[in-house]
């Protein structure tokens, strides 16, 4: 089983158990990025999550947006970019940018 399948299987299990679930997917990267396009992170309404879209501060920001989206906010494309000097602070090893789409998984 791939990591992506594990994320989707866990998201399905959470939904089947009655939880709200949001899915974040890396849709593009430029320069350095710890996770490639297609990487996913699922979050449920209790704050549990599985998978990874980046790490560092970016992942925390994505989880916070996912919580809002599960409560009714519209889907959102999040874009993060940093200089080489700020890269380690936010979890992008050598600078670069990443775009992550976050959506609720509805029935």
C-alpha positions, 0 to 999 in steps of 0.5 A: 500500500502506498502512502497516498492510499493510506491517507485516503483509506484513513480519510474514508474510515473517518468519514464512515465513523461520522467525522468531518474530513478535509483533504490537502493535496500538493498541486505544484512545487518550485525549487526545494520542497520536502514533498512532491506534487500529489502528496496528501494530508487528511485531517478530521474534525478532532484535529487528527491527521495522516500524511504530509504535505510539507512539514514545519509551519506549512503543515500547521497552517494547512491543518488550521485551514482544513479545520475552517473548511470542514466548518463550511469555509470554501475550498482554498488554494494555499501558496507558500514561498520563502527565500533561502534565508527563511527556508529552514524556519518554515520547513522548505530546506533550500527555499522554493514554493509550494501550492496546496489545495484544501477541500472538504470531503463531503458525502 
